Each structure stands twice: as structure tokens, then as C-alpha cells.
Amino acid sequence: MKKIFYLTIITVLLIITGCAKKGTVLNGAGLKQEVPKIFQPVSDYKNGVDLTVENIRKENGNTILELSLNNHQYDLSQMDAVSRTTLKGIRPADYKVINSGSGHHVQSEIIFPGDLSGELIFGLGDELTFKLNI
């Protein structure tokens, strides 16, 4: 009798804890569904400039990085952010300044073709090259 009781308890626990692996949930239809990962912003600092990758989105076969750049020395809105920038060795398809406060506080998006992650080299000049792993 004790064996049946313990086997029942173990079976119930296995059913409760073993139905879904970490990172999945059951939707209303009882099907497993992946839980999207929450991106944690990453930052780097060079020569008075803070660069933060605020978010990463994957849309239409592209990887879109939402960036913020802050400083009190350079007009960052006028710098070339495309020719010296790569993500996992791939050059960006587009770069857009979304918001700029006198060029010292810039919010922007940089778009890369493909579903990418890895080393981001973000170059604004010889002295302003940032390296982040995303």
C-alpha cells in the first residue's frame, strides 16, 4: 500500500515538473510554446562616450539593434556608423538616428541582414570603436 502511495506521489510530481522544459509554457490549447528571452542591455565606454545596446529585435529576416549613445564631447548624429560597424562580421544594411539631443544624446537603430548574434564592433572613428558580445 505504501508503495502505491509513493508511486502515485512521484508520478504526480513528475507530471507537474516534467511537462515542460525550462523556457517553454503550455498555451491554452495545451501545446508547448517557447517563452521569448528578455534582452539585458549591454554597454561599453570609450573616450567619454557611453554606448548601450538597449534591445534586439528580429524582424523580416533582419536583426535590429536599438542603441543609445551619450557624451558631452562629440556630435554623434553626424558620425558614420555604418562603414566601421559589423555584427558577427556582417556589415549593416541601414542605420537610422531616431532621436538626437544636440548630437550628444542619440537614440538610433542599426539593421543587419540575417538572424545574427555574436561580436558587435560599432565604429564611429579611430578612437571610438566599441566591442560588445550580444
C-alpha positions in Angstrom: 0.0 0.0 0.0 2.8 2.4 0.9 4.5 1.6 -2.5 1.4 2.6 -4.4 1.0 5.8 -2.4 4.7 6.8 -3.0 4.5 5.8 -6.7 1.4 8.0 -7.1 3.1 11.0 -5.4 6.2 10.6 -7.5 4.1 10.2 -10.7 2.2 13.4 -9.9 5.4 15.3 -9.2 6.9 14.1 -12.4 3.9 15.1 -14.4 3.8 18.6 -12.8 7.5 19.3 -13.1 8.3 17.3 -16.3 5.6 18.5 -18.7 7.6 21.5 -20.0 11.3 22.2 -20.2 12.7 25.5 -19.0 11.8 28.3 -21.4 8.5 26.8 -22.5 5.0 27.1 -21.3 1.7 25.4 -22.2 -0.7 27.6 -24.1 -4.5 27.5 -23.8 -4.7 24.5 -26.2 -2.2 22.5 -24.2 0.6 22.9 -26.7 4.2 23.9 -25.8 5.2 27.4 -26.7 8.6 29.0 -26.4 8.9 31.9 -24.0 10.8 34.8 -25.6 14.1 35.7 -24.0 14.3 39.0 -22.3 17.3 41.0 -23.6 19.5 42.5 -20.9 21.1 45.8 -22.2 24.9 45.7 -22.6 27.2 48.8 -22.6 30.7 49.9 -23.4 32.5 53.2 -22.7 35.3 54.8 -24.8 36.8 58.3 -24.7 33.8 59.9 -22.9 31.1 58.1 -24.9 28.7 55.6 -23.5 27.2 53.1 -26.0 24.3 50.9 -24.8 22.5 48.2 -26.9 19.1 48.7 -25.3 17.2 46.0 -27.2 17.5 43.5 -30.1 14.6 42.6 -32.4 14.3 40.1 -35.2 12.0 41.2 -38.0 11.6 40.2 -41.6 14.9 38.3 -41.6 16.8 41.2 -40.1 18.5 41.8 -36.8 17.7 45.3 -35.4 19.7 46.8 -32.6 18.3 49.7 -30.6 21.2 51.8 -29.4 21.7 54.8 -27.2 24.9 56.9 -27.3 25.6 59.6 -24.7 28.5 62.0 -24.3 29.4 65.7 -23.8 32.2 66.0 -26.4 31.1 64.8 -29.8 28.2 65.4 -32.2 27.4 61.7 -32.6 24.5 62.3 -35.0 26.9 63.3 -37.8 29.3 60.4 -37.5 29.5 57.5 -39.9 28.2 54.5 -38.0 28.0 52.1 -41.0 31.4 51.8 -42.6 33.2 50.7 -39.5 30.5 48.5 -37.9 29.9 44.8 -38.1 27.9 42.2 -36.3 29.5 38.7 -36.5 31.5 40.0 -39.4 28.4 41.3 -41.4 28.1 44.9 -42.3 24.8 46.7 -41.5 22.1 47.3 -44.2 20.9 50.5 -42.6 21.5 53.0 -39.7 18.8 55.4 -38.5 19.0 58.2 -35.9 15.7 58.1 -34.2 16.2 60.9 -31.7 19.1 63.3 -31.1 19.7 65.9 -28.4 22.3 68.2 -30.0 24.1 65.1 -31.2 25.3 64.4 -27.7 22.5 62.1 -26.7 21.4 59.8 -29.6 18.9 57.0 -29.9 19.3 55.0 -33.1 18.6 51.7 -34.8 21.1 49.7 -36.8 19.8 47.0 -39.1 21.8 43.9 -40.1 20.6 41.3 -42.7 20.0 37.9 -41.2 19.4 36.4 -37.8 22.6 37.3 -36.1 24.2 37.4 -32.7 27.8 37.5 -31.5 30.5 40.1 -31.6 29.3 43.6 -32.4 32.0 46.1 -33.5 30.5 49.5 -33.5 32.8 52.1 -35.0 32.4 55.8 -35.1 36.1 56.7 -35.8 39.6 55.6 -34.9 39.2 56.5 -31.2 35.5 55.4 -30.9 35.3 51.7 -31.6 33.2 49.7 -29.3 33.2 45.9 -28.9 30.3 44.1 -27.3 29.1 40.5 -27.3 25.3 40.3 -28.0 
